[in-house]
Amino acid sequence: MNEWEKTTLGEIAFLKNGKSSPKRIENGKYQVWGSNGVIGYSEHKNSHGNTIIIGRVGSYCGSIYLSKEECWVTDNAIIGNNIKGISDSVFLYYFLNNYNLHRLRGGSGQPLINQSILSQIELKIPPLEEQRAIASVLSCLDGKIENLRKQNETLESIAQTLFKHWFIDFEFPNEDGKPYKSNPLEGRCDRPN
């Protein structure tokens, strides 16, 4: 295993502010990202795929997102891109996501984080291939977590539907598996005790 190199974020990533939001349309080709995530769609882009989006101002200052697709990043956020041959965007995303950027916010009235603050963040990085391997494992785990979250949502929806059907609509199954409300007395009078 090779040594991890001590560096700063400014030495291994391009950081720049986003631009004013373009005209947004419902079925635009590109996602428009603000400091709180996707805020719409547009026919315009200002960043390529695997872009790190860092909330720059306001209550979402310090939030972190990763757009795997080409996108537009608004001026409420900072665009972070890897430097080819030195760093991997997905690896940097996971690093920043666990760094707790919220603690670096400044500003008296409105929380703010800027490129200068971000550029000075110190970190140790492994060689590029190791960065990619780490990012791949973490991405795989995130994918599994997202699948489990979706499964939980589906199971919760099924449970709510069953609860409503059984206890609000009174259609829980009787001894014969038929809905109770639809068949309330069927076969009940002549049952032995």
C-alpha positions as CSV (number, residue, x, y, z in Angstrom):
1,M,0.0,0.0,0.0
2,N,1.3,3.4,-1.0
3,E,1.6,6.3,1.4
4,W,-1.2,8.8,1.6
5,E,-0.1,12.3,0.6
6,K,-0.9,15.3,2.8
7,T,-2.4,18.1,0.7
8,T,-5.1,20.8,0.6
9,L,-8.4,20.7,-1.2
10,G,-7.2,23.7,-3.3
11,E,-4.3,21.7,-4.6
12,I,-6.4,18.7,-5.8
13,A,-9.7,20.3,-6.9
14,F,-11.0,23.1,-9.1
15,L,-13.4,25.3,-7.1
16,K,-15.5,28.0,-8.5
17,N,-18.9,29.7,-7.8
18,G,-21.9,28.7,-9.8
19,K,-23.7,31.2,-12.0
20,S,-27.2,32.9,-11.8
21,S,-29.9,30.4,-12.4
22,P,-30.8,29.9,-16.1
23,K,-34.4,29.9,-17.3
24,R,-36.0,26.8,-15.8
25,I,-38.3,24.6,-17.7
26,E,-40.3,21.5,-16.7
27,N,-38.7,19.0,-19.0
28,G,-35.2,20.5,-19.3
29,K,-32.3,18.2,-20.2
30,Y,-30.1,19.3,-17.3
31,Q,-30.7,19.5,-13.5
32,V,-30.3,22.9,-11.9
33,W,-28.7,22.6,-8.5
34,G,-28.8,25.1,-5.7
35,S,-27.5,24.9,-2.2
36,N,-30.4,22.7,-1.2
37,G,-30.2,20.2,-4.0
38,V,-32.1,20.0,-7.4
39,I,-34.3,23.0,-7.8
40,G,-35.4,22.5,-11.4
41,Y,-34.4,21.7,-15.0
42,S,-32.9,23.7,-17.8
43,E,-31.6,23.4,-21.4
44,H,-28.3,24.9,-20.2
45,K,-25.3,23.4,-18.3
46,N,-22.3,25.0,-16.6
47,S,-20.6,21.8,-15.3
48,H,-19.7,18.4,-16.5
49,G,-20.6,15.0,-14.8
50,N,-19.2,14.0,-11.4
51,T,-19.5,17.6,-10.1
52,I,-19.4,18.2,-6.4
53,I,-22.0,20.8,-5.4
54,I,-21.3,22.7,-2.1
55,G,-24.0,24.9,-0.6
56,R,-22.3,28.4,-0.4
57,V,-24.8,30.7,1.3
58,G,-27.9,30.5,3.5
59,S,-29.3,27.8,5.7
60,Y,-28.0,25.0,3.4
61,C,-24.4,26.5,3.5
62,G,-22.0,23.6,3.7
63,S,-24.4,21.0,2.2
64,I,-22.8,18.5,-0.2
65,Y,-24.2,16.9,-3.3
66,L,-22.8,14.9,-6.2
67,S,-24.2,15.3,-9.7
68,K,-23.1,12.4,-11.9
69,E,-24.6,14.0,-14.9
70,E,-23.8,17.4,-16.6
71,C,-25.8,20.1,-14.8
72,W,-26.2,23.8,-14.0
73,V,-25.0,24.9,-10.6
74,T,-26.5,28.2,-9.4
75,D,-24.6,31.0,-7.6
76,N,-25.9,29.8,-4.2
77,A,-23.4,26.9,-4.5
78,I,-19.8,26.2,-5.3
79,I,-18.7,23.8,-8.1
80,G,-16.0,21.3,-7.2
81,N,-14.3,19.2,-9.8
82,N,-11.4,16.8,-9.6
83,I,-8.0,17.5,-11.2
84,K,-7.4,14.7,-13.7
85,G,-4.6,12.4,-12.8
86,I,-4.5,13.6,-9.2
87,S,-7.9,13.3,-7.6
88,D,-11.3,11.5,-8.0
89,S,-14.5,13.5,-7.7
90,V,-16.4,10.7,-6.0
91,F,-13.7,10.2,-3.5
92,L,-13.6,13.9,-2.7
93,Y,-17.4,14.0,-2.4
94,Y,-17.3,11.3,0.3
95,F,-14.4,13.1,2.1
96,L,-16.3,16.4,2.1
97,N,-19.6,14.7,3.0
98,N,-17.9,13.5,6.2
99,Y,-15.9,16.6,6.9
100,N,-18.8,18.6,8.4
101,L,-18.4,21.8,6.4
102,H,-21.1,23.5,8.4
103,R,-18.6,24.2,11.1
104,L,-16.5,26.3,8.7
105,R,-19.4,28.7,8.0
106,G,-18.8,32.4,8.5
107,G,-20.9,35.6,8.2
108,S,-22.7,37.5,10.8
109,G,-26.2,37.6,9.3
110,Q,-26.2,35.1,6.5
111,P,-24.1,31.9,6.8
112,L,-21.4,31.8,4.1
113,I,-18.6,29.5,3.0
114,N,-16.3,30.4,0.2
115,Q,-13.6,29.0,-2.1
116,S,-10.8,30.4,0.0
117,I,-12.1,28.5,3.1
118,L,-12.6,25.3,1.2
119,S,-9.2,25.6,-0.5
120,Q,-7.4,25.5,2.8
121,I,-9.0,22.3,4.0
122,E,-6.2,19.8,4.8
123,L,-6.5,16.2,4.0
124,K,-4.5,13.1,3.2
125,I,-5.2,11.3,-0.1
126,P,-4.1,7.9,-1.4
127,P,-2.9,7.4,-5.0
128,L,-5.5,7.9,-7.6
129,E,-6.3,4.2,-8.2
130,E,-6.8,3.7,-4.5
131,Q,-9.1,6.8,-4.4
132,R,-11.2,5.2,-7.2
133,A,-11.4,1.8,-5.4
134,I,-12.5,3.5,-2.1
135,A,-15.1,5.6,-4.0
136,S,-16.4,2.5,-5.8
137,V,-17.0,0.6,-2.5
138,L,-18.7,3.6,-0.9
139,S,-20.8,4.2,-4.0
140,C,-21.9,0.6,-4.0
141,L,-22.8,0.8,-0.3
142,D,-24.8,4.0,-0.9
143,G,-26.6,2.2,-3.7
144,K,-27.6,-0.6,-1.4
145,I,-28.7,1.8,1.3
146,E,-30.9,3.6,-1.3
147,N,-32.4,0.3,-2.4
148,L,-33.2,-0.6,1.2
149,R,-34.7,2.9,1.8
150,K,-37.0,2.4,-1.3
151,Q,-38.0,-1.1,0.0
152,N,-38.8,0.4,3.4
153,E,-41.0,3.0,1.7
154,T,-42.8,0.3,-0.3
155,L,-43.4,-1.8,2.8
156,E,-44.6,1.2,4.7
157,S,-47.1,2.0,1.9
158,I,-48.3,-1.6,1.9
159,A,-48.7,-1.6,5.7
160,Q,-50.7,1.7,5.6
161,T,-52.9,0.3,2.8
162,L,-53.6,-2.9,4.8
163,F,-54.3,-0.9,8.0
164,K,-56.8,1.3,6.2
165,H,-58.4,-1.6,4.5
166,W,-58.7,-3.7,7.7
167,F,-59.3,-1.1,10.4
168,I,-61.0,1.9,8.7
169,D,-62.9,0.1,6.0
170,F,-63.5,-3.0,8.2
171,E,-62.5,-5.3,5.5
172,F,-60.2,-7.5,7.5
173,P,-60.5,-11.2,6.7
174,N,-62.9,-13.4,8.5
175,E,-62.2,-17.1,9.4
176,D,-62.7,-18.0,5.8
177,G,-60.4,-15.3,4.5
178,K,-63.3,-13.2,3.1
179,P,-63.6,-9.5,3.9
180,Y,-65.6,-9.1,7.2
181,K,-67.6,-6.0,6.3
182,S,-68.7,-7.5,3.0
183,N,-69.7,-10.8,4.7
184,P,-70.5,-9.8,8.3
185,L,-72.9,-12.6,9.2
186,E,-72.0,-15.2,6.6
187,G,-71.5,-18.5,8.4
188,R,-71.4,-17.0,11.9
189,C,-74.8,-17.9,13.3
190,D,-74.5,-21.7,12.9
191,R,-70.9,-22.0,14.2
192,P,-70.6,-24.2,17.3
193,N,-69.1,-22.7,20.4
